[in-house]
Amino acid sequence: MTVPDPVLIVQTAFLGDVILTLPVAQVLRRNEPDLRIDMMVVPRTAGAITGHPDLRRTLVYDKRGADSGVGGFLRIVREVKRGGYGCAIIPHRSLRSALLARAAGIPVRVGFDASAGRMLFTRTVSYEKDIHEIDRNLRLLEGIGLGRSARVAPLIAPGEASKTAVAGFLSGSGGARGRRIVAIAPGTLWNTKRWPGERYAAVADGLVKLGYLVVLIGGPEDLALCGSIAGGAVGGAGILNACGRFDVRGSAELIRQSVLLICNDSAPLHLATAVGTPVLAIFGATIPGFGFGPIGVRDTVMETGGLSCRPCSIHGGDRCPIGTFECMLRITPQMVLDEVASMTGGE
């Protein structure tokens, strides 16, 4: 079967979801080299796919801002219609995403049978809960006649501008030259997926004592958290706070230059996957079995076993449902530092 051209991939969820959708475009391009592939995302995730070699164009749907409401939805529908798409692939399981493709008259619409808008698809694919999100998304290609594909890692291309900006930041720090970098991304949208900031500060201090340069990474929403970690640590010039300084591709470049990323179950985990940096991921309320864990052979997950309350939800929440937060508090800074030594060979 020839894939209807051009193709629109619709993924207007969070940054991690967008990154884990990129293999769909990569495998499509590998199978159909002349296929024109576009992707629709929200503004805050658009930077992750800028310059991707397998995407022709990025469509930005500001569904909670300039394009909110019926008027904004209809404007986006008109833009999609002008694209003349032959096929829409929709990993996002929202009714709005399915409705948008249907209203734009895209003739072939492929999504999951677990989607709220499944009745609007022309073809559905079974949503498999017990596999990685990359593999789940790649299953959608079966809906357009491609066979099952082996997993491929997402690709993010930081670009020369990001490389230059990061190089300037590191060289301007004074203490970066010749030091191995460990990146720490302590933020997450969900409180129960966040290892406590004071523990990240203790890990940062331990890493500085081992000779590493620690770089804190995050978006504008993480400014207060990263500021408190930098302020709570005593590592001085050995800790750089890059939170809010860079866009997604700049953060990806900082992670690329690091020997290791330490983070929660959050989007930076997937950025590290996309640039090939090993990850030490701390999981609390959620579990890797949901399909969002790291996939690299050098990656490690730290989690607390033996808790009947875990996992408490697929995303986590604002507070621990039983008030103990044991899933995170049982993981100590020394445990994390010991794991770092194991992953890096004690260097």
Secondary structure, DSSP 4 states (H G I P E B T S, - for coil): -PPPSSEEEE--S-HHHHHHHHHHHHHHHHH-TT--EEEEE-GGGGGGTTT-TT-SEEEE--TTTTT-HHHHHHHHHHHHHHTT-SEEEE-S--HHHHHHHHHTT-SEEEEETTSTTGGG-SEEE---TTS-HHHHHHHGGGGGTPPP----------HHHHHHHHHHHHHHTSS-TTPPEEEEE---SSGGG---HHHHHHHHHHHHHTTPEEEE---GGGHHHHHHHHHH---GGGEEE-TTTS-HHHHHHHHHTSSEEEEESSHHHHHHHHHT--EEEE-SSS-GGGTTS---TT-EEE---S-TT----SS--SS-TTS--HHHHTS-HHHHHHHHHHHHTT-
